[in-house]
Amino acid sequence: MVALDYRECGPTGEPSVVHVDQGNNYKITWLAPDIETFIRQLVTADVFDDEDE
């Protein structure tokens, strides 16, 4: 799942965005320093080449 991570900023700060892999012992992978940066990094599906599928 993708989640907002408040561990470093506390309840009033700006959280980072992380991916939590529930199937891999809840491994946390950092995605972006804040929600705005995360949203700006999103792309549409047509960016990926699906020809090989």
C-alpha positions, 0 to 999 in steps of 0.5 A: 500500500502507499501511505503517508509517513509521519514518523519523522515529522510528527502529527503537525509536519509534512509527511513523506510518501512510502510504499509498505509491502505487506507481503514482505514483512511490511518492508517500507520503501521511500517514494517521495519527500511529500505528497506534492512531489509524489503527485508530480511524479505520477504518469499515465499508463501510456508512458509504459511500453506494453508491446511485449505483454 
